[in-house]
Amino acid sequence: MHIKQITISNFRSFRQQPEIEAFSTHTNCVVGRNGSGKSNLLDAVQFVLLAPRFANLRQEERQALLHEGSGSAAVNAFVEIVFDNADHRFALEHSDEVVLRRTVGLKKDEFFLQRKRVTKQEVQSLLEGAGFSRSNPYYIVQQGKVQDLCTMSDVERLRLLKEVAGTVVYDQKKTESLAKMQENGHSITKIQEILDDIEAKLDELQAEKEELTAYQALDRQRRALQYVLYDKQLRKARHDLDQLEHARTSHVQNLSALHEELKDTHEAIRNKDAVLKTKTNALRRNQTTLEAHEQDKTSRVTAVTRLQLECQELLEAVRSGAEQLQSNEKELEAVQAEIEASQTNLRDTVQPAYDQAVAVLQDLTTRRDEASRQVESLYAKQGRGQHFQTVQDRDAFLQSSVEELLATQRDKTSAVQAQQDTLANLRRSVTQETTEIDKLTSQLTSQAAGLQSLSKTIEETKRQRLELHDARKEAWREAEALHDQVREARGTFQRAKQDTAKVMPRATAMGLKALTSVVEQEGLTSDQYFGMLMDNFVLRDDKYQTAVEVAAQNALFHVVVDTDVTASRLMKRLEADKLGRVTFLPLNQLRIDQPNLPQSNDIRPMLDLCLQYDRKVERALQHVFGKKLLARTPEIASEWSAQHGVDAITLDGDLCSRKGALTGGYVDTSKSRLRAHAKQTEAQAALQNVETLHQGKSREAEQVEQQVTNLMQELQRQESKQAELSRMVQGKEMELDRIQARLENHKKQVEMVEKTLIPPLERDIVALNGDMDRLKAEMGTPLTQTLSDEDRKLLATLKETQTRLVAEIESQSDKVAQVGLDRQKLQSLLDDNLLKRQRELREGGVDGRRRQSHGRLSSAAVQAEQQEELAECQRRLDDALRVKDEIEGRLEESRRVDEELRGEIIVVKNELEQLKSEYLNVSKRLEEAQNETERLMNKRSMCISTREEKMRSIRELGSLPPPAELDKHSGKSTEALKNSIEGVNKKLKKYSHINNKAFDQYINFSEQRESLLVRKAELDQGAEKVEELVSSLDQQKDEAINRTFRGVSAHFKDVFEELVPNGAGELILRTAMDEAMEDDANDTDQDDDSVNADSPKKAKGFDANNPDVNLYRGIGIQVRFSAVGENYLMSQLSGGQKALVSLALIFAIQRCDPAPFYILDELDQALDASYRAAVANLIQKQATSTENPTQFIVSTFRPELVAIANRCYGISLQNKVSRIHPLSKKDALHFI
C-alpha cells in the first residue's frame, strides 16, 4: 500500500491545489523555500490520518487550518488522499484503490470513504487495521522530532518505548477492569445490607398475618354494605341523568332554533348593511352625476347665450352689409362715370394738347440750339483766323476737332443704343410683370377659395369636438359609476375571502393564498394543477352540503395536482419562502381501493349520489369520498359502517366512523366551508363581471378620449394650415401690390425713355453732324482773321433768330407748364381718388379680419359668406339648444333618482334599526337560553360526577363478597345501610394498626431475598474473573514492553551499523537493581552498572526473558564511531552525532512496527554530508527492498535525498498561496 495522490483545498497556505501528480511507490522528495508550505503539505497528510495533534480540534485550531490568503475568506477546507490498496491492507472488499477525505469547518468535521460519508470512529478503526497505530507515531517525522529525541532523558526514552509497545491500551483496559472491580465490591456490600434488612422485615410480617385474618372478615362485611349503598346511589344518579338528558335535548333544539334565528338576523343585518352601502354609494354617484349635469347645464346655457349673441351679430352684419352693398353700388356707378369722363378728357383733350405743346417746345429748343451752335461756330472760325498762322495748322486743328466731335457722336450713339436697350428691357419687364400679375391673381382666387373651404372645415371640426366632449364626459361618468360598483364588488369579495379564511386553518389559508402566484411563476398548466378539491366538484343538491362537509372536513382544502413531482416543486417554493402549509393530492400516487359498497334506498355511496365531477380528478375524489356512505338515519349508518368498515354520514351530519365512533349534534351552517367557498366564488364571478364591464367602458372612454385628442390635433393642424394659407395669401397680395407698383413704375420709365431721354440724344447727334459738316467745310478755305460778309450776314441773322427763339421758348414753356399742370391734376384725380375709391367700393368695406381669412373678395362674396356663417351659427345654436334640453332632461332624471334614493335609504335605515333591535332581543333570549343550558350542564355534570364517583367507589371496593351475603343487605334503606357501615367501622378501629398487605409483603420480600442471593453469587464470580483479567493484562504488558525493547534494540544495532559502517551502537536498559548497586555512579563505568537485552543480570527473581517492568528506570544509548575506541553516551556526543543516533533510533522503531509509508520533514538538516549520504542510502535501500518495499515522502534542503529520489516536487508561495508542481531531478538539484 502507498499514497498515490493528494488533493488539497483551502488548507492553511493551499488555496485550490488540484490533484498532485501521482507519487512514486519508492522515494518522493519535496523542495521549496522556507515558509513556502512544505510542512503544511505533511500536516495535510497527518490531518487526514488523524494524527494526535489533529484528532480533536478546538474552534481556534479549526480557524487556523483554514486558508487566510487573498480573496474571499474560506469557510471550510478538505484534504483527500488516494491510497493504492493492491495488497488489501485496508480491510475493504473489492477495493484496489481507497479514497479518504476529511473536511474541516468552523464547527464540525466530516469524513468521506470512497466518496461516501462515514464517522470518525469508522476511519480510526480502518487506519488502525491498516497499521497506522496511535502508539507508534514515527511513520511521520516532523521538524523538531529528531531534536526532541536528541534531548530526551533515559526515563523519557523508556516512556517512548512503552508508547511504542502499546502499553497505553493495556493501561486503559486495566483501569477499566479495576473500576469494574470496585463497582462490583460496592454492589456486593449494598446487596448484603439489603439482605439483612429483608431478614428482619420477614420476622415482623410473620406476626402480623394472624391479626390480618380477623380484620379481613370485618372488612368483607363492610364492603358488602358499601356496595349495596353505592349501588342504590348509582341507580338514582343514572335516573336523574336520564331526565336531564331529555330536558337538555329539548333545550338544545330550542337553542339551535335561537342560533338559526340569530344567524338569520345577523345575515339580514349584513344584507341590509350591504344594501345601505350600495344605496349610499349610488346616492353619492348620483350626486356626482347631478353636479356634473348642473355644470353641463351651466356650460350649455353659456354656450347657447354666446351663440345667440354671435348669431345676432352676424344677422346685424348681414343686414348692414346688404345696406352698405346697395349704397356702394350707387356710389360705384357715379365714380365709374366720373372715371370714364376724366379718362376721356385726358385721352382726347389734355394729353394731345400736352404732347403737341411739348413737341413745339422741343422743336423751338432744337432750332435755338442749332442757331447757338452756328453762332459759336462763326465766332470760333473768326478766332482761328487770329489764332493760327497757317492754313495747315488750322486744318490740323479742325481735323482734331472733327475727330473729337466724331468721338462724341459715337458716345451719343452708344447712349442712344443703351437707352433703347433699357427701353426694350423695360418693355419685357412690363410684359413679364403683367403675366405674373395674372398668375398671382389666379392663385389668389384659388387660395381664397381653399381658405374659405378650410374655414368651413374648421367650423365642422369644432362642432365635432363639442360633440365628442359631451360623449367623453358621458363615457367617463359611466366608467366612474362602474368603478364604484367594482369597489363594492371587491369589498364583497374580500368579505367572502375573510369568511372562507375563517373556516380553514391559518397556515392553510396562507398557503392557498400564496399558491396562486407560485403556480403562475412556475408556469403550471390546467392539466398539472387542478386547484382545491372543492373546486373540482358540484353538489347535485344543496341538501347534501352538510353531509359532504362532515365527510371531507379540511380535505376540501387539499390541492389536487397531476404528479408528486409537481407537488414537490410547489412544496419547495412554499417551504423556501415560508408561505404556509398545503396538503397536496398527487393523482399518480393515490392508491385507491374499490370497496364493495351497498346500494339501497336507506344507504348509498356518497360519491355517486351527491357529487358531479370531472373524470380527470376522479382518483382524488375516490381518495376522499370513496369510503363514505350517505345513510338515512344514524342507526342505519351505525349498522352499515360496522359491516363494511367505512364511514357513514346522515344528511344532518351525524358521522359513524369505521372505528365505531359516533359524532353528531348541532351543525353551525354559518361556518360551512362549502357555503363560504360558494359565496367567495359567486363574489369573485360578480367582481370579474363588473371589472369586465368597467374595463370595457374605460376602454370606450379612452377611445373617445383618443378621438378627442386626434380631433384636437386635426383641429390644430387645420388651424395651422389656415394660418399658413392666410400668410401665403397675404404674402401673395403684398407681392401682387409690389409687382403692380413695379409695373406702373416700369411703364413710367418706358414713357420717360421714349419721350424724354432718347429724343435729346438724337437731336445732339444731328447737331454734332452739323458741326462736323461745318468744320469739314472750313477745311481748305483761306485763313482770314475776319469773317466774310456772307458769314457776318449769317451771324446777324442767327442772332436775331436766336433772340426770337428764346422768347418763343419762354412763351411755349409757360404753355407746356400750364398744360402739364392740367394733365397732372387730372391724372392725380384718377390715380389717387377715383380709382382707389372704385377698388374700395368693389371690395365692399371688407374688414381686416375677413381680408386676412378670405383674401380679396368682392362685397357680394363677403355678403354670401356672412349669410353662410349666419346659417352655420343658427345650426350650431339649434344643436346647442337640443343638447341643453337633453341635459336638462338628464338633470331632472338625476334629481328624481336622488329623491328616490334618499327615500329608499331612510327606509333601509329604519329596517336596519328594526333588525338590530330584533338582533339584540334574540341575543338576549339566546343568552338566557345559554344560561339555562349552563345550569342544565352543571346539573348534568353533578349527576355524572356522582355516577362516576359511585362507580369509582364500587371499583375501589375490589373483589365483592358472595351474592348471598349481598342479598342479605339489599332490602335495607340508605339510612340503615349507613348505620350498619358505621357499626362495622367502629369494630375495625381496634385493627387500625393492622398491615393490610402483610401477606403480599411477606411473599415479595421472600422473592427479593432469593433474587439478591443469586445476584451476589454472580458478582462474586465476576470479581474473580476481573482479578484474573488484571493479572493477565499486567503479564501481557510486561511481555509487550520486553518484546518491543528487544526488537528496537536489535534494529538499532543494525541501523547504526548501516549508518556508521565501522561503528556500533546499543540500547541499555536501566533497572532499580542497577541503581541499588551503584555506589558512586559516573559516566565511564555504565557498562558495569547497566544491563541490556543481550546480557541480562543473574539476580534473584529476575527473569531474563520477561523481567519485571516495574524495575525499569530508563533506557540509555551507547555508541562508538570507529572499529576500536571507547563508547560514548548521548550526553557526550556532538549535535550532528546526536541527530544521527536519533535517526537510527527512529528507523529502529519504524522497523520494529513497519508502516506502509513514511513522511519525513527535513530530518537531515543537522547532519553533515557523509551522514546525509548514509541516511539517503538507508532510505533508498528500505524503499527498494524486495521483501518489504516502503514509500518515502521527504522534504529537504540537501542534495543527497534529492539524488536518490524517484520523483521530485517543488512548492512555491505567491500572494500567500502555496502551489505544488512536479520537478525534474535536475531542476530540484539546481534549486538546492
Steps between C-alpha positions, in 0.01 A plus 500: 500500500620853426373855440409563136361854500418789733239772438499810725243783516512807733735321741740748662710657223341288223205667328380273221770243435383254235599136515875469546675288242504135611768421760766238439468174690859544625658836586339841444684823579340842564712816478413864555598814680442553868137593562384380157276227644703174519402436859139588416501221239618246757250639754227441244588129494498489882166683497340223294668214693370639832840566652468585875549874446209501249275243666294742713496865391368807679338784310810719495703203372242443227521866403880471480467218246288707259671694222537872576654630177361749252144477378188405691544328836478121493226341710623142470799302378563141399790265428450186294752214474479217249669178625606207287342199672625224276625305804156550667656640811186704541225256592270597214365237262561540127685828552841524337487876552383678814395867502498662844393864549469717809318834494537756778274798572467745785272265695532141383701248298375268229662179377448332163613150405469401137299828448247396769451666836632297797560563870826587668498169691469305176802685358704437815418129492592480132836675556593290802413185306736615223791549745475872579531446876460793736765338723767537229478848348845477335369420151478882477810688621441876526751775539645498851419134568867406452607785730249382762657151493846651536400673823298213651607359840519126570164513678335677201646239261354225723162678484534517118576126490186429701294710257647310205420170678136607530486508880246780483239250383594260779484778758157606377363147521656450845347825625161395369534159666599647836207741484272207426643311799439797726146533373434130561633532857260784571214300351578195713512714816170663415335166424614360837352799679168454320493126587542583868207744485280245320563233765391739776189604305393136445506433874264797559255398225457148645326648813275734301337222293273374787346843571447547129263193488253649753521838331416354158172349628376837626624671188304258280179587687570874463561468128171316458312778675685768304429327170128488566502870603704610200283298264181673625663844463632412151156397378351826627772704326439318171125565527560873562747512213246348257244764595758776453594358161137517384473860626833591342399349166188717489700803609767434238233503230376834630856629518564388142188683387621814680844462339338470159278799569799701621705394200215588261459839673874563480499402134204730440688783675804433281278502191331821610841652570609399153176644352547820701857527386392436141224760522736747664761447228228529237384827664858626503544404134167660413602818684822501303297450182258771611785745557646407162161556333465837672847595382410380150180697513689814606756454225227429243300805605818704466565349157140564388520860616832545323361347180187716519716810530717381214196432282358843588831660407511309170139590425571867560815471291302344214238772518751782515704331227198490270431870561866586454507292181210697349658833595835390359340395174345842451820683587700258284284592196565870560871445551525285188325771295733766635799274428385448144453875448839583645671228298328624185602862568854392573524277193326725247577855613760551767753234397507601125531871594782412739676291238468772235629772735795285597574423132493875413722580798746231395504632142563856617770379737664303217494798269638726777779257571581471129514877468722521809740242353519685173571825685767335705643342184529838328666653806735204518582535133585867551714412798694231311593752236666699766636206690667297226778631270452253222218312332668173577501568873140597484399197296687274741314654787172469311573137425566433867177679590309290245645188654398617848150571376497163331594337833230698672256389230595137560444550873162652434415220260604246768287684752204483264557131448525448879178687554332292230626183668369629831173574329482148362580353846235717657244386244591132565471566874160653446390193302643259763350692789165507328519118467602467866211720603259278310656186655496642854142615453404146398687351795345746740157407373573128545656543846218725611256227402711241684522725802125540500452123473755440780313745722183297451692181578636654821151600607380142437795361695421728792142376496623139505733588786211628707304183429797282597551704817144416600550134410825491701333647807222246479743210450716602797189553710384146422854366561507673838168344592634157400815572703284547809326173420840331466600638841179366651546161332863488615391572857242221478767266362744593779234431762428166336873419500520589869201279573667216309829553685316478833383144426846366411829475694710815492805327349279347228346840423848651465618214280197510267531878469866474401448196279322698227805718429737204541306301236519794259874541561561128449299507178275206589216417262143394577601138436760524779326712764128442567453722806326416826292185526178701547570679172476172312148385587144635515227388736211331326269650764557756777352259755821294477719793611519415873567132434775573247668747735494259792639226276787706354577743785822693420572268205285744303801733505744239373657589164480257209804474269595254229820350643712498810767691301263795465410476868869493593571812292219693666588376850862609459389849402263521796764374742777719360296820531310388816167560329284259700401134489293321236409134464538371142322209335728380215280288272782265401573405860148445632429132566128444476331186641165429347282371787176320432262773616128429553228637277157538663231754574634549852870538421691598185866580413547873553723549196242367254197658665614846605774622267554591136866521396750478218642157434852645502487539878301184573791344691517797739127485567520122542779558752285733712143374440558144377432345842216732601133400508191718526248343740139585572529474883782470755389143580536396137832685482631316807388161367654533154816672627575202725422244227709653216774681692417842348375837627126568481348847525142619523355807332509675841875441531500209747815297435555132578868431441641167392668471843166513681501863617170691465507880473224746425278771645445858402675609179566872471427571135648848537839327511431292193809463284306430181262790557788739573685377191184528287447858618862576425469347153174691437656826623807438287285439192300817569824692549641367175177589316496856635874536435445384143224760453717765664796411283279509189352837594847630592631388162200668334570820696867478408402452135278808517784681677732392222247617241483838677879514505518407131231753418682769697817414315310514173348833601839635591633375168212664311538826691872489437428434133249788499755733656763385253259544211403845629865594520544373146199704378628810675844440357361459150283813540804694616699353213219591258501856631877515463483365142220743409699788644806380315290471178376857534855615564629312197226652280600845618865418430405383146318826439790700642758319286289527187407862540764655720834322475532375142380812300760741652775255420382464143488880467853524642617249237340707225664815639839328515460397138433867409811612698716242327365605161581865571850413620561284196367783276744745664797275432692607191360851499736804519607607846355847585485686828150641434171350387383535146201715421290201447604359837433834666152513347440145606623585853263795523213289377582225746508743794161635408366151462656400831341797677164429349517126580591570863190715534287233333651231717412692814146545380472135394645383833229686686246335279648154554506560871136600504392207285717264711344629822154429362611155389658426844186611686284280286737202537523550878122513521480167324783322683469638850128543527267350248678165435568439872141574583392266226710216656366576845144494377557175314654336813193618689674613821637154589656520845853394572397170660308387196770621266744295704274196498369509145727723300368743244129437473227706348227649713249249365730210585550635849126545536440141385762372741344693788165344419659154501663576837165616630338174387782296659475696822123449504552125450752486786256697712227246425738214594599679820134551590428132434796392715393742772152350498650150523722606792203657676313172451788300646525754782134456583544121487802523736299715739216248492747213565655702783164539669418131452840390637468723804158352571627146453799570730263622771291183461810277509633680809167447677498134404865471613417654838208261534726203416761615749234527768377155408861374507545637853174335608603165352847537652343558841275194460801301380701612803218392729481168318873457530478573872228236525722265302785573736272427797390172346857418417603570858225268627602242243864539603402451862302187412783370286744580779279314748467208260872488438573538869272209591633287217852581612407418861359165387816431301714596799320244714692237314374143504140480626360256757284210376153595361330329795666739740404798277136384487479515881547879485313586177169564677642758737442872452780749439498619862507144635792419274691806620436402869619145434815629332564730796472204744745290297743790481496528885593130526782550250655785698680261735673362190606841383865404541459191283713454195258422220779389271680269741446190282610673181798664666615171652494332160668799329782522751561124471529531122735801532725305741535214251578732206759693702677181602526400135628846406762489780631165373528645145693803625742282697567296189550816294752644749711186468497531120600867515794418728612237252468756216710760685771242566493396133521862384803565722673194358414597138624854563835375636537264205420779250752741655775237514420384145502855369829580678667191355374582150591871512840418654582247229381732220692794655819297490445408135395849391797664675740260331341590163534872571854470655659193342797490741298600804267325739209599717274342759210583729558453874208419733541652845320326791442561872760234587761695303424812704523305828838355406645837399721656770665776307352493147676690227480514122809282443390176678143466378584171329537340849186665648256435214342200344386477140289257311798291384659452850231489774593498870503179702312642800252336734152502349621654176356335184734558210228448239226707666645704786268698725418824325450677829879470556578702182628855558617616157665419167844625418690507167864408456679535165843514344591637155811287424597135507711555808461765761290584797123511517309827545175585661252748343607779726858465373418534129501802272183640352537321165584170674197534725282559192647191332438285810142638524441411133632151566255465789214627278584250223528223763152585634365507143647158424360362822145611399523559124250732332399495131664841443706761685486879487820676610525878534859631469646219711852558358531868586748442789716237321826548314546379143630148582219426744241647258624265232478207741142594595410539133645157419310348791173654376567384145580148621181478703289656221625252238502196726363191330358355820324807643523803267397825667392835359684810627384864465777729624568874499858626500742780422787251428596336171558148638129418540420669168760281329336174610138621447289334232273808464549863602250776578542870555290725723474872428320779686347797321243743642482285815394197294715185477509294184655155436646414161713209379875556443763307324789377713728742318275799582469385862881472536535840335254648753696340789 
